[in-house]
Every structure is written in structure tokens, then in C-alpha cells.
């Protein structure tokens, strides 16, 4: 299960805004260094106005999982056109809803 979610996590960083938004749970919360605390609605708005990442590497990966919840922790290095390399320590909590995995929580701390 964790292998599948690591692929989903990477895809979340790189996907278009509509695809990324489909991965969010209705109760999703995110904490991002430049944006602060965001509800799902604010995350979706942000996804539609912020350029998506073109490349991301997830290292120092760790996870803990149950049948319904999986927490991923990692160090991300990401790049987008015209911007400096972004480095952050991240956690994402994935929850299974009706058989599908959704992001319940995501947090980034600048590294």
C-alpha cells in the first residue's frame, strides 16, 4: 500500500490542478510556509493560480500505515520554471474513503 501512495504523493506534486484537487479529502488541511493554514477550498484555489512543479524528488522517506490511514514523511526537493529550487520537510496523511485514497493533511517546513 505504501508504494502506491508514494507514487500518488509524487503525482500530487506534479499533476495539473484539477487532478491534484481530486486527491484531496473534503476535510483536508494544509500548512505551507508561504501560504499558512489552508482548508480544502483554499488549497484548490491555490492550485489553480500557482504554477505546478515540473520536477520533484522525495528522499529520506518514512511511512506508517494501517488499513485506513497512511502517513508519509520525507524531504522534498522541487523545481518549477523561473524559480529557485524548493526544499522542504513534508508530511502527508492519506485516508481511505470508500476505497479511494485521499489527502487529509499535508504540511511543509522549509529545509
Secondary structure as a PSIPRED ss2 file (coil, helix, strand):
# PSIPRED VFORMAT (PSIPRED V4.0)

   1 X C   1.000  0.000  0.000
   2 X H   0.000  1.000  0.000
   3 X H   0.000  1.000  0.000
   4 X H   0.000  1.000  0.000
   5 X H   0.000  1.000  0.000
   6 X H   0.000  1.000  0.000
   7 X H   0.000  1.000  0.000
   8 X H   0.000  1.000  0.000
   9 X H   0.000  1.000  0.000
  10 X H   0.000  1.000  0.000
  11 X H   0.000  1.000  0.000
  12 X H   0.000  1.000  0.000
  13 X H   0.000  1.000  0.000
  14 X H   0.000  1.000  0.000
  15 X C   1.000  0.000  0.000
  16 X C   1.000  0.000  0.000
  17 X H   0.000  1.000  0.000
  18 X H   0.000  1.000  0.000
  19 X H   0.000  1.000  0.000
  20 X H   0.000  1.000  0.000
  21 X H   0.000  1.000  0.000
  22 X H   0.000  1.000  0.000
  23 X C   1.000  0.000  0.000
  24 X E   0.000  0.000  1.000
  25 X E   0.000  0.000  1.000
  26 X E   0.000  0.000  1.000
  27 X E   0.000  0.000  1.000
  28 X E   0.000  0.000  1.000
  29 X E   0.000  0.000  1.000
  30 X E   0.000  0.000  1.000
  31 X E   0.000  0.000  1.000
  32 X E   0.000  0.000  1.000
  33 X C   1.000  0.000  0.000
  34 X C   1.000  0.000  0.000
  35 X C   1.000  0.000  0.000
  36 X E   0.000  0.000  1.000
  37 X E   0.000  0.000  1.000
  38 X E   0.000  0.000  1.000
  39 X E   0.000  0.000  1.000
  40 X H   0.000  1.000  0.000
  41 X H   0.000  1.000  0.000
  42 X H   0.000  1.000  0.000
  43 X H   0.000  1.000  0.000
  44 X H   0.000  1.000  0.000
  45 X H   0.000  1.000  0.000
  46 X H   0.000  1.000  0.000
  47 X H   0.000  1.000  0.000
  48 X H   0.000  1.000  0.000
  49 X H   0.000  1.000  0.000
  50 X C   1.000  0.000  0.000
  51 X C   1.000  0.000  0.000
  52 X C   1.000  0.000  0.000
  53 X C   1.000  0.000  0.000
  54 X C   1.000  0.000  0.000
  55 X E   0.000  0.000  1.000
  56 X E   0.000  0.000  1.000
  57 X E   0.000  0.000  1.000
  58 X E   0.000  0.000  1.000
  59 X E   0.000  0.000  1.000
  60 X E   0.000  0.000  1.000
  61 X E   0.000  0.000  1.000
  62 X E   0.000  0.000  1.000
  63 X E   0.000  0.000  1.000
  64 X E   0.000  0.000  1.000
  65 X E   0.000  0.000  1.000
  66 X C   1.000  0.000  0.000
  67 X C   1.000  0.000  0.000
  68 X C   1.000  0.000  0.000
  69 X E   0.000  0.000  1.000
  70 X E   0.000  0.000  1.000
  71 X E   0.000  0.000  1.000
  72 X E   0.000  0.000  1.000
  73 X E   0.000  0.000  1.000
  74 X E   0.000  0.000  1.000
  75 X E   0.000  0.000  1.000
  76 X E   0.000  0.000  1.000
  77 X E   0.000  0.000  1.000
  78 X E   0.000  0.000  1.000
  79 X E   0.000  0.000  1.000
  80 X C   1.000  0.000  0.000
  81 X C   1.000  0.000  0.000
  82 X C   1.000  0.000  0.000
  83 X C   1.000  0.000  0.000
  84 X C   1.000  0.000  0.000
  85 X C   1.000  0.000  0.000
  86 X E   0.000  0.000  1.000
  87 X E   0.000  0.000  1.000
  88 X E   0.000  0.000  1.000
  89 X E   0.000  0.000  1.000
  90 X E   0.000  0.000  1.000
  91 X E   0.000  0.000  1.000
  92 X E   0.000  0.000  1.000
  93 X E   0.000  0.000  1.000
  94 X E   0.000  0.000  1.000
  95 X E   0.000  0.000  1.000
  96 X E   0.000  0.000  1.000
  97 X E   0.000  0.000  1.000
  98 X C   1.000  0.000  0.000
  99 X C   1.000  0.000  0.000
 100 X E   0.000  0.000  1.000
 101 X E   0.000  0.000  1.000
 102 X E   0.000  0.000  1.000
 103 X E   0.000  0.000  1.000
 104 X E   0.000  0.000  1.000
 105 X E   0.000  0.000  1.000
 106 X E   0.000  0.000  1.000
 107 X E   0.000  0.000  1.000
 108 X E   0.000  0.000  1.000
 109 X E   0.000  0.000  1.000
 110 X E   0.000  0.000  1.000
 111 X C   1.000  0.000  0.000
